[in-house]
Amino acid sequence: MKNELFAITTYCTLHGVEQSFINSLKDEGLIEIIIDNEDEFIEEEQLHDLEIYTRLHHEMGINTEGIDAIRHLIHKLREIQAELNSLKNRLKFYEEGQE
């Protein structure tokens, strides 16, 4: 199944974003841009992340390096939360076995 593509120029127009911001996200490795016939696109599945990055940048004034750091911390937090849930489930299993 082919992923749907969304034009970067359209995104920039709709969200009032500079093309340079999109390019800096690409340079930081936060998004991937696909070039087709000299036009730039982003896969539809990346739009959610791009919208989050755009809000962090516009509403909070966070630069791309800061956005990358936040993304990394959120990823680590989710890993820790999953591990905590796993440990809770194991503990519950052992506690129920003691009764």
N, C-alpha and C positions, 0 to 999 in steps of 0.2 A: 504494500500500500504506500502510495506516494504522499509525503507530507505536504500540506498546503503551505504556500509561501505568502508572506505579507510584505508589501513594498515599504522600504525604509522611508522613502520620501513621503508616503502617505501617513505613516506613523508619526513622523516629525510634524507634519502639518496638523494632524488631529490633536496631538498632545503639546504643541508649541515647544518642541524640542529642537535644539540645534543638531545638525548632522555631526558636528565635532564631538558632542557628547556620546552619540552612538558609536563613533569611531574609537573614542577613548575606552568605552566598555569592551569593544572588540579587542583593542590592544591589551587590555588588562586580562583578557581571557574569560570575561563574564558572559559574552554572547558570541555566537558564530554568525557571520554574514555570508550569504551566498550571492555570488555575482553571476548574472545571466544577461547576456546581451548588453553589457555595461551598466545594467541596473542592479541595485543592491536590494537584497531581500533577507528576511528573517523567517525561520520556520515558525509556524503557528504555535507549536508547543513551547516555544521560548517567549511568547508574548507576555505570559503571566509574570515571569521573572523580569522582563524588560519594563513592564509597568511598575513593578515594585521598585526597581532601580531608579526609574524616572521620578517616582514620588519621593524617594529618599533624597534625590538630588535637588528637586525643586522645592519641596516643602521644608526640608531640613538643611539644605545647603551642603550636603555631604558629597565629597569628591569621589572619583572612581576607586581610588585606593581605599578610602573609608568604606565604600560599598562592598568591596571585596573582603575587607576584614569583617564586616557585619555578616556577610554571607557565610564566611568560614565559621564564625562563632555560632551562628544559628545551626549550621550543619553539625558542629560538635555537640551543641546542646541537645539536638534531636538524637544523636547517638547515645549520649549519656542517659537521656530519658528512656530510650528503648532498653538500655542495659538495666536501669533501675526497675523498670516494669518486669523484666525477666527475673531479676533477683527477688522481687516481691512475690512473684508467682511461685518461685522455688521455695521461698520461706513459707508461704501459705501451704504448699504441699506438705512440707515437713511438719508444720504445726498441726495440720489436720491428722497426720499419721500418729501424733503423740496422744491424741484424745482417745 
